Amino acid sequence: MSKALTKTDFHFPGLKSVYHGKVRDVYNINNEKLIMVATDRISAFDVVLPEGIPYKGQMLNQIAAKFLDATSDICPNWKLATPDPMVTVGILCQGFPVEMIVRGYLCGSAWRAYKSGVREICGVRLPENMRENEKFPHPIITPTTKAEMGMHDEDISKEEILARGLATPEEYEILERYTLALFERGTQIAAERGLILVDTKYEFGKHNGQIYLMDEIHTPDSSRYFYSEGYQERFEKELPQKQLSKEFVREWLMANGFQGKEGQQVPEMTPEIVNSISDRYIELFEHITGEPFVKADTDHLAERIEKNVMDYLME
């Protein structure tokens, strides 16, 4: 059976600090580089689930690396190398404390708010008489604050970001421009694969006074995709869209009585459930990249990662 990597404890030379996120472990090397290990942990409803998903980290890391390379002409990004299938090494940036969420379609939390009568999200006015999964006239940016572990991100408007000094007007203008250009490129690439990029999030930071794109981009964990085929028909009949995202994990949890609320138990993740989630992620990878997924050896995951990263650092 394939193994999953759910925690790491590496002691790389020059290590200054380690940050264990929900699904990734980030190692600060000499306050210059970051080593980001995409583990096989999986989270939903801001809760890390008890079982890891084999190959999930490898898939997300490789999708993100591919899209960082495919968008490097739009804006500089933090990636320097991928010495292991589950690792990206990049430039240490001072992150902006906001996530730039961009939406091309009305769905998810935005639709739930709209259905309840809300017509303005993050300072953006929404047209009247829209329906679920309808395309916006133009993509909209609905930023959120970056919450601490276990807390929920909160919507924030451009005006609030500027008022709170989270970015200067000049910086925000660049963030906005990069966000829309990246989303347009992601939309084009998705269309070539028979997909619609519905919404996604980008994170940015500064290094030596320059703004860089950070973190993962256009992965099924940070983005929502619909299949192009059948979209219009489903939309007209008000049927749920066929999605390519980790929404299926949330749906399984909700069907088993879990939404991350106090007192709720995560349903048992049997080997069959774990393997079915892994298979779905492989399907996502192959659809999004247009390439077959090549499984890396999982027998000695931690040792493999440590060796590959050490070899890279010693170059």
N, C-alpha and C positions, 0 to 999 in steps of 0.2 A: 504494500500500500504506500502511496506517495506521502511524504512527510510535509508538515507545514511548519514554518518558522514564525513563532508568535512573540518571542522576546529575544533581545540581543544584549550582549554585555561585552563589547569589544574595548580593548585598551590600545588604541592606535597611538603611534608616537606623536607628540605635540598636542595631545588631547586636552582641551580647556574645559569643555562641559558637554553634557549629553542631555538632549531633550527627547522624552518619550511621548510622542503624540498618540492620537487614537490608533492610527494604523502604520505610522512611520517613526523610526528612531533616527535622530539627527545628531551627528557628532561634529563638534566645533574643533577644527584643527588649527592651532596657532592664531586664532582670530582672523584667519585668512580664507580658509576653505571650509565647506560643509560636506560631510559624507552623509548622504540620506539613504537609509536602508528601508526599502519598501517591504515591510513584513507581510505575513499572510493573515494578520489580524483583520477582522471585518467589523465595521460599526454600522449601527442603524439607530435612528431616534436618539443620537448622541450617546449611545451605549455601546461599549466594545463587547461583542458576543463571545461566549465562552470557548468556542472552537475556531481554530484557524482554517483557512481555505487553501489547500495546496495549489501552488502556481499563481495565486492571486497577485502577490507582490511582484513576481517576475512580469506578469502581463501588464500591470499598471505602469511599472517602471519603463518597460519597453515601448508602450504606447506613448507615454509622456516624452521620452527621449526622441521618438520619431517626430512628434509634433513640434517639439522645441527646435529641432533641426529644420523642419518645414516652414517655420515662421521666423527664422533668425534674420531674414532680410527686412522684417517689419520693425522689430525692436531688439535690442540686445537682451540676451537671457543668461541666466546664472550657470548653465550647464558647461562643464569643462570636459567630462569623460564619463563613460559607464563601464567601469572596470569589471563589473559582475552583472549578470542578468537582473539582480535585485537591487543594484546600487547605482546612484548617480552622485558624482562628485562635482561640486560647483563653487562659485564665488560666494563668499559670505556677504550678504547685503543687510542693511538695516530696513526691515520690512515696514511698510505702511500698515497701520492698525485697522485697515479696512479691506474687505474683499470686494472686488468689482464683479458684480453679478450682471450678466447681460441676457436678456430674454428676447427671443424672436417670436414666441407664441405665448398665448395666454393659457397657462396650465399650472398645475401644482399649487403651491401656497398662494401665488398671485390670483389664480382662478378662485380658490376658496375665499379669498378676501373680496374679490370682485362680486362673487355670487351673493355675499352677505351685504352688498351695497356700497362697498368701498370703490371710489373712483380716482383715488390718488395714492400711488405707492412710491415712497421715497422721494416725494416732491414731484413725481411725474404724473401728469393728468392722463387718464385712460379714456379712450373713446367710449361712447354709449353703445348699448345693444350688441356687445361682443358675446361670442359663445365660447364654450370650453374648447381649447386646442386651436383657436383661430389665430391666424398670423397677424401680428401687429403691422400697421402701415410701415413702421420703421422699427428696428430693434431698440429696446429701451434698456437703460442702465439703472439697476436698483441695488445700490451697494448695501453691505451689511458690515457691522463692526465685527472684529475677530474676537470671539469669546474664549475665555480660559477653558481648560478641560472640564467637561461635565456641565458647562453653562451653555446657554443657547445664544447663537448669533442674533443680533437685533438689526432690523432695518434702520437705515440712516439716509438722510437726503444729502445732496451736494452742498446745500446751504449749511447744514449742521456740520458736515465735515470741515468746511472752511471756517465756520464760527468757532469750532473746537480746536482749530489749529492742527488737525490730523494730516492735512496737506495744504500747501500754499495754492493760491489760484493758478499759478503757472504750472505747478506740479499736477494739479487736478486736471488741467487741460490736456496735459500729456497722457495721463492715465486714461482719460476718456477717449482720446484719439487712438491710443494703442489698443484699448479694449474693443472698440468698434472694428478696427482693421483686423485684429486677430480673429474676431467672431466671423467677419466676412470670409477670411481665408479658411477657417474651420468649416464654414458653411459650404464653400466650394469643394473642399476635399470630401466632406460627407456626401455631397450630391454625386460625386464620381463613384461612391460606393453604394448608391441607392439608399442613402440615409438623409434625414433632416436633422441638423443640429438645432435643437429646440431652445435650450438655455445652457449656460455654463458659467464658471467663475474663474477669475484670474487674480493672482496675487503679485504685487510688485514691491520692490525695495530699491534702496539707493546704495551705490558703491562708488566712492570717489566722486560724489556729486552727480553721478549719472543714474538714471532710472533703468532698472532691469526687471524683466519678467522672471518670476521665481516659481518654484514648486512644480506641480504636475499641471499639464493642460490637456483638455479634450479627452480625458479618460472617462470611462463609464461611472467612475466614482464622483467626478467633478462636473459631469455634463449629463444632459438628457438627450437621447436621440429617438426619433421616430423612424420607421421604415417609410420611404417615399411611396412605395407601391401600396395602394389601398388607402393612403392618407385621406384623399379627398372624399372617397366614398364613405369611409368611417366617419369623417367629420360631418358630412351631410346627414347621415343617419344617426348622429349623436351617439356613436359607439366608441368605446375606449380605443385609443390608438395602440398599435403594436409598438412596444417600446424596446429600446436597447439601452438599459441603464440598470442600476442595482435596485430599481423599484420592485422587481420580483422578490427580492429578499424582504423588503418592507411588507409586501403583500402577504408573504408566507407567515411573517411574524404576526401581522394583524389578524389573519385568519385563525391563528392559534392564541389570540387574546393578549398580544403584547404590543404596546405602543410606547414603551419607555417610561410609563407613568409609575409613580410610587406604589409599591406593593405588588406590582405585576412581576411574574416570573418569566424569564426567557424560556420558550419551549425547548424540549430536548432536541439537540442537534445530533441525530444519529449519523453513522458513517454514510448511509444512503443520502441523507439530506446534504451533508458536507460535500459528497462527491457530485451531487446534482448541481450544487451552487458552483463548484469548480468547473464543471462542464459548461454551464451557462456563461461563465466568465471567458472560457476559451472561445465560445461562439462569438461573444462580444469582441474579443481581440481580433478574430479573423475577419469579422465584418468591418470593423473600424479601420484596420490596417490594410485589408485586402491581401494579407499574407497568411500562410499556414503557421500555426503556433508550434514552436519547437520546444518541448519540455526539457528544461535543464535537469541534471541529476540532483535528486533531493536526499540522497543517502546521508551526506555529511554537510548539511547546509551551512552551519555556522563556520565550520573549518574552511569550506570553499570560499565563503565571503571574505573571511579574515585573510586568507592567502592572497586572493585576487586584489584586495584593497592594499595590503602591505606591498605587494609587487608594484602596484601603481605608485604608491607614495615614495618608494625607493628609487623610482626611475630618475 
